[in-house]
Structures are given as C-alpha cells and as structure tokens.
C-alpha cells in the first residue's frame, strides 16, 4: 500500500470510527406516527403563561439575602401563599436549546442538535405550543423561532429583539428582560383596539411564553454571585408581577389563567453551563393560578440535600420534577394533547383538581408514552429477521392490553389511586422499552467497530515492522495465495446479504463490512507475524515482558490523565528523572538541568484550577512582558556567530512579531478594563484582535528556515493570538511548554548519540528546508517508541494542561471578549477551539523538528503515534457507557470523541507542521545564502 493510499485509508477508517459513536450512542430517539392523546375531561385553565428565566439557578432564586429578605419578594410570596414549588432537574447538556425542548416538547434532545448550534430543528418534533390554539412568544431570536418553525399551521407567533442585543459587554443585560415585559404590556394594551387579536386572546388553549435571557447573559459576563446577576433576578421578579397584574386586569380576574416560572438550566459559580454540576442541573419551578395546588404545609420532608433549611422553606411541601415533566403539566392544565414525543410523567402533586381528573390525565399520559413504544417496536420488528427478533418481554402485546384494561376498570370503579399507580408503572415500563429498542443494535454494532479497531491497529504495527525496522528479512512473494481473497470476499457478501434482507440503514453496511478489508490486509502480512513471533522467542523473556509492561503502563498513564489531570504532573516528574535513569545526564549536564527544571515547572499547570473560573488579567500582561523579554535575549543570541542573520528583512519580521505581542498585551488589558467599566468592547481593540489572528499564521513563513529561528518565529506568532484568548495563568502555559519542547529537541540529540544511532548534528545551523533528503533516513530503533510516546504525552498535556476540554462547562466566554461580546455560538466555539489548538501546533512543530534531526521519516514515527492513540481510543470505546449519571455518560462519550478527533487531527497537524517549518515566502528579491 503506497503512502498516499495508506494515509487516505487511515483517515477514512478513523472517520468511520468517530462517526460510529454517534450512530451507536447518539442517534435520535424520536419516532413519528403516533396519534395525539388528550384528557377527555374539561381543563381547569383557558390559558397558560410560561416564564423561562434563562440561566437562573434554583439557589439564586430561593435563598434569602444576608438581611433575611427574599431575592425575589413577589415570587417568594406566591410560593408561600398561592402556589406550588419545587426543583426541576435538568439533564446534560445544560444548554438553552435542549432545556427549552425538554420544557416545551417533553423530551431530552439528542446531540445531533449540536451541529445546528441549538438553533434550528435537526429533527421535527411536537410541542405544547404546536398543540395549542394560539401561542404568542417574546424573547431571544436563538430560542423562539425553533418552536414556530416546528409548528403545524400558522398559530405560533414570535416577537424577538435583534441578535446584536445579546451582548456580554453591554451596559446592562437586564434590558433584554425589560424589553420582553414592555412588549407584552404594550401588546395587551394594543389588543383592545384590534378586534381579531382581542377575540383570539380570549380563546381557550392559549399559551403566552416569555423568554428572559438577561439573567443568563449577566451570569456569563459577571458570574452568578455578582450584584448584576442578583439585580437582574429582582427586575424579573418585578416584571413578572407587572405582567400578572396586566393579564388579570385584561381577563377580568376570571381565575382561568395558569402561571409557570422555571429555567432551562443553571450556571456554575464561574459563569458557564453545559455539563452536569448541580449548580447547572438544579433549576427553580413555581406554579400558581388556575388548576394549580395551593401551598401545602408539612412538618418534615426527606431530601438528601440541605436546601430546605438554607432557604427557610422546611414547612412548605417541595415537589421536585424532571424537566420533561413540565410539558405534560402544561398540557394537562389547558387541556391540549400531550406532545407526541414527550417522555415526561405528569406531576400530579401540582394539580388542584378531582381524583377523577388526575386519574384520567395519568391514563392519557400512559397511553401517549405507550404509543411511542409501539411505534418503536414495530420499526425494529420490520428491520429484524423474525427468528432473530427478541421482544421487550415486560410489555408484550398481551401485557399492554392487560395494563390498559385494568387501568380503565379501576377508573370506572372509582379506584383512582390504584389507576394512577398502575399508569405510572406502565409509563416506566414503556420508557424502559423505548430505551431497549433504541439501543437494540448497540452490542452488534459495537462489536463490529471493536473488531475493526483491533484489526487496523494490528495492521499498522505490521506495516511498521515490515517497512521501518530490520526485524524481518522481507522478500516479495509474487505467488501470493488467492485463498484469503476469495474467503474474505465470500464473508463480505454474506454480511451484505444479511443486512440487505433486514433493510438495514447504509451506515450499518459501513460498520459491519469494514472488518473484512481490514482483516484481509492483516492476513496478507502473515509472513511478518511469523517472523515477528520467531524474533520474540529469541529475546530474553524478562526483557520482552519488561518492555510490554512499560508500554502498557505508559498508555494507562495517558488514559488516566483524561480523568485526573494530576496524572500529567506524575508523568512530567517521571520525565524530569528520565536523563538520570538512562545515564544521559553524564554527557549533557547543562541540557539535563534545563530539561528537569522545565519539566517540574510545566508539572505545576495540571495542579492549577481549571482555566476560566477566575480571571487574572495581570498574569496575562506578565506573560506578554515575559515573552518580549525572552524575545530580546533570543534576538541577541541569533545575531551572534553561527546563528547570524542572513538579511535585515529577517530582523524586521521578528521586530514586527514582537510589536504584535506588545499590542496584544495592551488590547487584553484595555478590553477587560473597558468591559469592567461597562463601556463595551472598543472597536479599535476588536480590529487589532482580528488582524492579529489573520496575519499571525502567515508571519512564520517569512522567517528563516533555520531550526531555532523558525520555531521561535512560530511561537511569537501563536503567542500573540493566544494572549488575546487568555484570561489568567494559562497565558504562561505556551511559554513553559515551548521551553520544554526546545529542551526536548536537544535531549533527543543526546539520546541519539548515547545509543550510537547517529552523529550529533549541529542544531544551531540545522535547516528545515534541506532536511528531507530520503537517503539520510534510518530504520526505527526501540528508543523511537519512547520518542513517539513523549509526543503523545505532550499532545495530551497541551490539551489538559490548563483545563478539562472534555467538559463543556470549562469554557469561559470571557476568553473571546477581545474578538466579540455579542452571543454567537459558532464564532465563540471556533475561537475557543483555536485556543485549544495553539499548544497543539507548538507540539506538532517540535515533533517535526525531532523527526528531521533524528533522521527519521515522518511516516515511521507517526505510525507509532497512530498505534498509541488507537490503543487509547479502543480503551475509551469500551469505557463509553449509557448508564449512571448524565455527567458520567457525557464524559465517557466526549473522551472517546476527543481521542478519535485527536488521531484524525494529528494527521492534519503533521501536514501543517511541515508547512510551518519548511516553507518560506519570499516577499522581495534578495541574495540567498545558507549556512552549511
């Protein structure tokens, strides 16, 4: 297999491995074709008002101030005198779109929504708004349109402010909520002179939705314990009070309006959300008005947390719900069909109605969930051979009929409590069954991918041994047997036929047929396996076992670092002692001392708190000034002796880069001061930031291709952008990492000489542009596995050194404030990704330098890296789980996606590093002179 073909095959295989996880674990749970289910009895309310305070934490609303006064006096009075309250438990990902979908449609959205930025409808779904007669909504352009777009007919109306209003740097984000309240009031005032609108508002089954984004925006910009966040809660409280007053007046206090106030998600103390921390998943729920229970006095309540005591609400009954339960509650209150895809269970404790109404509502809820189960089962039955189909036994056809008949009989006999209990059991079984059929093919697909994984990794190891080592004496065999080819072709045809008669989706063909060519490639290298086994038998048993144990320990260390960042500290301290263990320090005492000091210094970073929790702009400024100081020393050393500049043009490039660093340092300081004073993002700073980003990637291509000079230029360019994206100690991270990487390049030279593999080249005059002469390349040595491991370890350190990027909530929007402050998920996400990639590029360029200075072809070392990362990925593939807490599930999947993306990314980074180190742009004609 030629090099381009091999790389293309590798990329395709890894794209399939990465995509498979979304099919196996993240396919959409939605089914279509159910009939709407509605409670047959008249509803208690004609209309419902839903207030969603975006980003409002439960504790922020319910807790009392230091002087024992409530944070929201009106809402506190409601829950004490007029309504019911509790905590609504949300699920990961705690983002605005999935939260609103759970509230209004009653199901937990799958990850396919990420690709749409939580805005558009990745899948069609039903909602309470869709089932209503009319819905009027006011608020954010990110949330409202998705429910109007998904609705059938033209009965969901939206009133949005502009996207530019969602500015984290604005004077006061509470203005977003004031806008909503003012528009609702003026809407009702104007409706008195519009007969069509007036009569529509007086219909039944009407929903009014107020989306209040100010609290979320202030939380991101100022943190949830700030006075801005708390003041915003007070303004929302006043706004709710005014709107309720306007509505009650408009409808003549008819007692037919139900009110619900809740939140889509909470927020961490450091102003982010997305993961599963309790501060993100616990949101408030207060309901009052028509059909809602009054406060229930109790003497004691059993909850694992201490919130009741902290909030001084021990004597008022707390009724917790899952977020998806709010959709059936709203449907029940105004008498609309339950949303077709809802998986929520009606929280009966919130209803102030007859036992008959509660039992009928619960029966409707059970039938609605059972409908989804039946559709899912029939879909799976259609695509599975009858003798292979294993039904969900607790809900066989006869069991379903039995449950429904029994529940109906209980209602007729007025045994309402028994009916409710039976319906709850049926709902739980139907939800279990839905999950059972949704994950029906998981084991089968997972095994196919695992077999492909093992095959691919085996094949790469065989390629390394055959083409890059002297272990096997390889002679081409022209008389290759055709037996394996026919055998594997026949196997592939059987698998394809089996999938065809089951009418499986096309992706199943990819996952199930992939092991066939992969294992055929392995079988073709059978002679290599035989030669390898013979070689291994000749090795001393202790040496072979020790080598394998060291490899396993190294990979386990990498895997552990994904869960515990402090593992990286342990690894770096071991690295610090590496020259002593291998006696390298004897021949290079000065280099060893620098290496050890920098290892210890870098080992501090994984022990620091995750970036973004606390801003520390003085540290960013210190990093900028330190970079300028190091630049001055470096330029002084470059101007001496063998480093000598070839022209003044080269000096101009470095001076421009240093000026760019100084400018970035100023912009960071100036922007954060401006935002602190609520003056917004200065336009000059924004222009400078975007220009720095645009030009920084091209500048290194103007610098000399001498090893240290080019690497130094790459660092300066990337550092200018990294400073603009920094908010604290992480600004120092690329500096320390780069120092260690430069020491690594020198240490590898010492190791090369130590093992007698090559003469030590003079690094000072080493030129990237002339380092690709194929005749100079040597075969792989055992020590090259250690080299590749170092690279993977540095890559993982670059990822996790300053935070856990596998966790959504470790990102801080403050990182992008030099570029933009108006909410834009894709733009902000792209900039945050760039921040993660910058240390990655530094490591890749250093690895490129190690490859060329140790006279190895980039392919040979890269193949070892591929094997290490694939073994890690296989590890995480088996660690993926779909049980336990939502945080555990999300983390296990993100780790696998991360390692797989890393592998694909490293292939692309390899090319980028070659471009950054070897290519040079000539802007003017100059006399070329190269050191030799």
ABEGO torsion letter per residue (X at the ends): XBAAAAAAAAAAAAAAAAAAAAAAAABBABBBGBBBBBBABBBABABBBBBBBBGBBAAAAABBBAAGBBABAAAAAAAAAABBBEBBBBBOBBBAAAAAAAAAAGBBBBAAAAAAGGABBABBBBBAAAABABBBBBEBAAAAAAAAAABBEBABBBBBBBAAABBAABABAAAAAAAAAAAAAAAAAAAAABAAAAAAAABBGBBBBBBBAAAAAAAAAAEAABAAAAAAAAAAAAAAAAAAAAAAAAAGGAGABBBBBBBABBBBAAGBBGBABAAAABBBBBBBEBGBBBBBBBABBBBABAAAAAAGAAABBBBBBBAAAAAAAAAAAAGBBBBAABABBBBAAABBBBAAAAAAAAAAAAAAAAAAAAAAAAAAAAABBAAABBBBAABBAAAAAAAAAAAAAAAAAGBAAAAAAAAAAAAAAAAAAAAAAAAAAAAAAAAAAAAAAAAAAAAAAAAAAAAABAABBBBBBABBBAAAAAAAAAAAAAAAAAAAAAGBBAAAAAAAAAAAAAAAAAAAAAAAAAAAAAAAAABBAAAAAAAAAAAAAAAAAAAAAAABAAAAAAAAAAAAAAAAAAGAAAABAAAAAAAAAAAAAAAAAAABBBBGABBBAAAAAAAAAAAAAAAAAAAAAAABEAABBABAAAAAAAAAAAAAAAAAAAAAAAAAAAAAAGAEBBAAAAAAAAAAAAAAAAAAAABBABAAAAAAAAAAAAAAAAAAABABAAAAAAAAAAAAAAAAAAAAAAAAAAAGABBBBBAAABBAAAAABAAABBBBBAAAAAAAAAAAAAAAAAAAAAEBAABAAABBAAAAAAABABBBAAAAAAAAAAAAAAAAAAAAAAAAAAAAAAGBBAAAAAAAAAAAAAAAAAAAAAABBABEBAAAAAAAAAAAAAAAAAAAAAAAAAAAAAAAAABBBBABBBBBBBBX
